[in-house]
Every structure is written in structure tokens, then in C-alpha cells.
């Protein structure tokens, strides 16, 4: 008798979740079913701990604390549960591939064992899900090419606005919050908020890591 794959989903779009719940069992002859879901990234690890699914699908583009942090929290809570990351920000026709640096690679570093486009039809998720449950990694060809290029993406920053780049340069130069606020003509409270947002965009834990990444990426040159 074929094994039934129990799936958990972390996604903030009810229609997407409902589509998976209805269509996955139908297109897999009941081989895959949705057992648990949440729209809140902060609740993801608790949901996975309670439901103990065979695999988890996480939307990278979730609101704060975000899909990347949700993946990391899930892997800390349940290290053996495979996580498949999805996103609609990368891999669109005609783009430059920069979205992969924002989404796919950080998701893989956080512990995901696969990455797919969110626009995939439910039936297109079946084979990747079965693969990750069996211990395989599943990534888009474009992402694989970046990984095979010797990890050059580590030093490539995400696409930032001019104001974000000014803030990053200020952090890299060791400016204080007060000095940053003065340079950006904002309050210190706003400067702290902008700094926290930039750290999330850069996928770093603190200002020191942001400064180190700036040096690697040549931001101050």
C-alpha cells in the first residue's frame, strides 16, 4: 500500500492553502494530503512540532519574521523534517536572476532542502515533495548553477534601493545610530527600524555581520 505523505504548509494566502488541500490528494490518489497549515511565520515551528509532518512547504516571502527565519526555526525544532521553500519573487521570465540571492540561497542556508517557484501547479509539487521526503535536494537549475559557481553568491548583495545602500555604507563605516539618523535625516527610532529591516534583507544577524558582508561585496569601493 502506497505511503501517505502528510504535509504542513506555512503560507499567508488562504486560496493557495485551500488549493493544495483540495488538489494534492486528488492528483496523487490520496498519496499526499495537507495535515496542518499556518499563515504566521512565528507560529511555524510550533505547528510542525505538534503535527510532525513528513514535509513542510514554506513561503519565503512571508511577512515578518519572514519565511527564512521560519525555516531556520523549523529546523531547530525538528531537524529531520525536510523543508521545501517556495517563492514568487525569483525565476520570472526575463529577470536577471537577482531574486535567487534574496530567496533561494538564504532559504537553503537556513536549512531548506528544496526550492521551487510559488507559481507551480499543485501537481507539480508532488515529485519534489516525494523526493525531499526520500532525502533528496530539489533546486531550480538556475540556483544549482550559482551553487556550482563556487559560492560567489555569498558576496553578492541583494538588490537594494539607494537609501538602503547609503544605510549599509553607514553601518559598514561604524556609524552610530545617532550619526545614521543625522545622515539619513530621520529620527533615531526610524534609523533603528531601517537598520533592522536592512539586516533582514541582507540575511545577517547583526551590524558586525552586515559590515563584514559589505567588505566582501565591495560596497565601500
Secondary structure, 3 states (H helix, E strand, C coil): CCCCEEEEEECCCHHHHHHHHHHHHHHCCCCEEEEEEECCHHHHHHHHHHHCCCEEEEECCCCCCCHHHHHHHHHHHCCCCEEEEEECCCCCCCCCCCHHHHCHHHHHHHCCCEEEECCCCCCHHHHHHHHHHCCCCECCHHHHHHHHCCCHHHHCCCCCCHHHHHHHHHHHCCCCHHHHHHHHCCCHHHHHHHHHHHHHHHCCCCHHHHHHHHHHHCCCC
